[in-house]
Amino acid sequence: EWDVIDELRLSMDQIQERMNNIQNMVEECMDMQMELQRSIRHEVSSALINRSTATTGESTNWDFLRKGICCVCRGSNINSLLY
């Protein structure tokens, strides 16, 4: 009887350890996701600035954005906007 209780305790400890590991992995994934989002925002912002300063005589990217047109391909409608 005590052996069964000891085995259950051991199993519970192992489950708790695995749950802690899973929680740590999820937190790390969330941190990486946030960093990726920041990086993408920065890259898009830099690309917009560089492209708008490089195009003289053409419509600026902001003109396309105001019209709801993608500033990358300049042909499709915008379905999302990253800041």
Biotite code that builds the C-alpha atoms (Angstrom):
import biotite.structure as struc

atoms = struc.array([
    struc.Atom([0.000, 0.000, 0.000], chain_id="A", res_id=1, res_name="GLU", atom_name="CA", element="C"),
    struc.Atom([2.773, 2.451, 0.875], chain_id="A", res_id=2, res_name="TRP", atom_name="CA", element="C"),
    struc.Atom([4.579, 1.467, -2.296], chain_id="A", res_id=3, res_name="ASP", atom_name="CA", element="C"),
    struc.Atom([1.603, 2.577, -4.345], chain_id="A", res_id=4, res_name="VAL", atom_name="CA", element="C"),
    struc.Atom([1.518, 5.911, -2.537], chain_id="A", res_id=5, res_name="ILE", atom_name="CA", element="C"),
    struc.Atom([5.250, 6.410, -3.099], chain_id="A", res_id=6, res_name="ASP", atom_name="CA", element="C"),
    struc.Atom([4.874, 5.606, -6.789], chain_id="A", res_id=7, res_name="GLU", atom_name="CA", element="C"),
    struc.Atom([2.017, 8.083, -7.069], chain_id="A", res_id=8, res_name="LEU", atom_name="CA", element="C"),
    struc.Atom([4.082, 10.788, -5.377], chain_id="A", res_id=9, res_name="ARG", atom_name="CA", element="C"),
    struc.Atom([6.961, 10.114, -7.724], chain_id="A", res_id=10, res_name="LEU", atom_name="CA", element="C"),
    struc.Atom([4.632, 10.255, -10.708], chain_id="A", res_id=11, res_name="SER", atom_name="CA", element="C"),
    struc.Atom([3.141, 13.534, -9.462], chain_id="A", res_id=12, res_name="MET", atom_name="CA", element="C"),
    struc.Atom([6.616, 15.019, -9.038], chain_id="A", res_id=13, res_name="ASP", atom_name="CA", element="C"),
    struc.Atom([7.523, 14.003, -12.580], chain_id="A", res_id=14, res_name="GLN", atom_name="CA", element="C"),
    struc.Atom([4.301, 15.486, -13.932], chain_id="A", res_id=15, res_name="ILE", atom_name="CA", element="C"),
    struc.Atom([4.934, 18.737, -12.049], chain_id="A", res_id=16, res_name="GLN", atom_name="CA", element="C"),
    struc.Atom([8.477, 18.941, -13.424], chain_id="A", res_id=17, res_name="GLU", atom_name="CA", element="C"),
    struc.Atom([7.243, 18.351, -16.966], chain_id="A", res_id=18, res_name="ARG", atom_name="CA", element="C"),
    struc.Atom([4.547, 20.999, -16.554], chain_id="A", res_id=19, res_name="MET", atom_name="CA", element="C"),
    struc.Atom([7.163, 23.473, -15.344], chain_id="A", res_id=20, res_name="ASN", atom_name="CA", element="C"),
    struc.Atom([9.311, 22.665, -18.374], chain_id="A", res_id=21, res_name="ASN", atom_name="CA", element="C"),
    struc.Atom([6.353, 23.189, -20.696], chain_id="A", res_id=22, res_name="ILE", atom_name="CA", element="C"),
    struc.Atom([5.540, 26.507, -19.018], chain_id="A", res_id=23, res_name="GLN", atom_name="CA", element="C"),
    struc.Atom([9.133, 27.678, -19.455], chain_id="A", res_id=24, res_name="ASN", atom_name="CA", element="C"),
    struc.Atom([9.101, 26.681, -23.122], chain_id="A", res_id=25, res_name="MET", atom_name="CA", element="C"),
    struc.Atom([5.826, 28.532, -23.720], chain_id="A", res_id=26, res_name="VAL", atom_name="CA", element="C"),
    struc.Atom([7.219, 31.660, -22.043], chain_id="A", res_id=27, res_name="GLU", atom_name="CA", element="C"),
    struc.Atom([10.354, 31.473, -24.195], chain_id="A", res_id=28, res_name="GLU", atom_name="CA", element="C"),
    struc.Atom([8.235, 31.048, -27.334], chain_id="A", res_id=29, res_name="CYS", atom_name="CA", element="C"),
    struc.Atom([6.156, 34.095, -26.386], chain_id="A", res_id=30, res_name="MET", atom_name="CA", element="C"),
    struc.Atom([9.318, 36.135, -25.815], chain_id="A", res_id=31, res_name="ASP", atom_name="CA", element="C"),
    struc.Atom([10.687, 35.068, -29.198], chain_id="A", res_id=32, res_name="MET", atom_name="CA", element="C"),
    struc.Atom([7.350, 35.930, -30.843], chain_id="A", res_id=33, res_name="GLN", atom_name="CA", element="C"),
    struc.Atom([7.398, 39.422, -29.315], chain_id="A", res_id=34, res_name="MET", atom_name="CA", element="C"),
    struc.Atom([10.985, 39.957, -30.442], chain_id="A", res_id=35, res_name="GLU", atom_name="CA", element="C"),
    struc.Atom([10.099, 38.780, -33.949], chain_id="A", res_id=36, res_name="LEU", atom_name="CA", element="C"),
    struc.Atom([7.165, 41.201, -34.082], chain_id="A", res_id=37, res_name="GLN", atom_name="CA", element="C"),
    struc.Atom([9.399, 44.080, -32.976], chain_id="A", res_id=38, res_name="ARG", atom_name="CA", element="C"),
    struc.Atom([11.971, 43.138, -35.578], chain_id="A", res_id=39, res_name="SER", atom_name="CA", element="C"),
    struc.Atom([9.366, 42.952, -38.348], chain_id="A", res_id=40, res_name="ILE", atom_name="CA", element="C"),
    struc.Atom([7.921, 46.336, -37.369], chain_id="A", res_id=41, res_name="ARG", atom_name="CA", element="C"),
    struc.Atom([11.392, 47.845, -37.439], chain_id="A", res_id=42, res_name="HIS", atom_name="CA", element="C"),
    struc.Atom([12.206, 46.329, -40.837], chain_id="A", res_id=43, res_name="GLU", atom_name="CA", element="C"),
    struc.Atom([8.902, 47.443, -42.358], chain_id="A", res_id=44, res_name="VAL", atom_name="CA", element="C"),
    struc.Atom([9.330, 50.933, -40.958], chain_id="A", res_id=45, res_name="SER", atom_name="CA", element="C"),
    struc.Atom([12.872, 51.181, -42.318], chain_id="A", res_id=46, res_name="SER", atom_name="CA", element="C"),
    struc.Atom([11.774, 49.869, -45.702], chain_id="A", res_id=47, res_name="ALA", atom_name="CA", element="C"),
    struc.Atom([8.955, 52.398, -45.873], chain_id="A", res_id=48, res_name="LEU", atom_name="CA", element="C"),
    struc.Atom([11.253, 55.261, -44.962], chain_id="A", res_id=49, res_name="ILE", atom_name="CA", element="C"),
    struc.Atom([13.943, 54.188, -47.431], chain_id="A", res_id=50, res_name="ASN", atom_name="CA", element="C"),
    struc.Atom([11.476, 53.592, -50.217], chain_id="A", res_id=51, res_name="ARG", atom_name="CA", element="C"),
    struc.Atom([9.624, 56.866, -49.680], chain_id="A", res_id=52, res_name="SER", atom_name="CA", element="C"),
    struc.Atom([12.860, 58.870, -49.719], chain_id="A", res_id=53, res_name="THR", atom_name="CA", element="C"),
    struc.Atom([14.149, 57.012, -52.791], chain_id="A", res_id=54, res_name="ALA", atom_name="CA", element="C"),
    struc.Atom([11.061, 57.629, -54.908], chain_id="A", res_id=55, res_name="THR", atom_name="CA", element="C"),
    struc.Atom([10.966, 61.200, -56.097], chain_id="A", res_id=56, res_name="THR", atom_name="CA", element="C"),
    struc.Atom([8.276, 62.260, -58.504], chain_id="A", res_id=57, res_name="GLY", atom_name="CA", element="C"),
    struc.Atom([6.219, 59.157, -57.692], chain_id="A", res_id=58, res_name="GLU", atom_name="CA", element="C"),
    struc.Atom([3.427, 58.790, -55.176], chain_id="A", res_id=59, res_name="SER", atom_name="CA", element="C"),
    struc.Atom([4.792, 58.263, -51.700], chain_id="A", res_id=60, res_name="THR", atom_name="CA", element="C"),
    struc.Atom([4.064, 55.152, -49.694], chain_id="A", res_id=61, res_name="ASN", atom_name="CA", element="C"),
    struc.Atom([1.766, 57.176, -47.476], chain_id="A", res_id=62, res_name="TRP", atom_name="CA", element="C"),
    struc.Atom([-0.322, 58.077, -50.522], chain_id="A", res_id=63, res_name="ASP", atom_name="CA", element="C"),
    struc.Atom([-0.735, 54.379, -51.279], chain_id="A", res_id=64, res_name="PHE", atom_name="CA", element="C"),
    struc.Atom([-1.543, 53.613, -47.641], chain_id="A", res_id=65, res_name="LEU", atom_name="CA", element="C"),
    struc.Atom([-4.156, 56.364, -47.505], chain_id="A", res_id=66, res_name="ARG", atom_name="CA", element="C"),
    struc.Atom([-5.808, 54.846, -50.579], chain_id="A", res_id=67, res_name="LYS", atom_name="CA", element="C"),
    struc.Atom([-5.738, 51.381, -48.990], chain_id="A", res_id=68, res_name="GLY", atom_name="CA", element="C"),
    struc.Atom([-3.200, 50.016, -51.483], chain_id="A", res_id=69, res_name="ILE", atom_name="CA", element="C"),
    struc.Atom([-0.214, 47.875, -50.511], chain_id="A", res_id=70, res_name="CYS", atom_name="CA", element="C"),
    struc.Atom([2.962, 49.978, -50.541], chain_id="A", res_id=71, res_name="CYS", atom_name="CA", element="C"),
    struc.Atom([5.157, 46.951, -51.309], chain_id="A", res_id=72, res_name="VAL", atom_name="CA", element="C"),
    struc.Atom([3.495, 45.604, -54.451], chain_id="A", res_id=73, res_name="CYS", atom_name="CA", element="C"),
    struc.Atom([1.426, 48.751, -55.103], chain_id="A", res_id=74, res_name="ARG", atom_name="CA", element="C"),
    struc.Atom([-1.354, 46.679, -56.583], chain_id="A", res_id=75, res_name="GLY", atom_name="CA", element="C"),
    struc.Atom([-3.300, 44.792, -53.922], chain_id="A", res_id=76, res_name="SER", atom_name="CA", element="C"),
    struc.Atom([-5.638, 46.165, -51.325], chain_id="A", res_id=77, res_name="ASN", atom_name="CA", element="C"),
    struc.Atom([-4.348, 46.264, -47.759], chain_id="A", res_id=78, res_name="ILE", atom_name="CA", element="C"),
    struc.Atom([-5.718, 43.549, -45.498], chain_id="A", res_id=79, res_name="ASN", atom_name="CA", element="C"),
    struc.Atom([-3.489, 44.346, -42.507], chain_id="A", res_id=80, res_name="SER", atom_name="CA", element="C"),
    struc.Atom([-1.041, 47.001, -41.400], chain_id="A", res_id=81, res_name="LEU", atom_name="CA", element="C"),
    struc.Atom([2.003, 46.527, -39.168], chain_id="A", res_id=82, res_name="LEU", atom_name="CA", element="C"),
    struc.Atom([3.152, 49.407, -37.010], chain_id="A", res_id=83, res_name="TYR", atom_name="CA", element="C"),
])
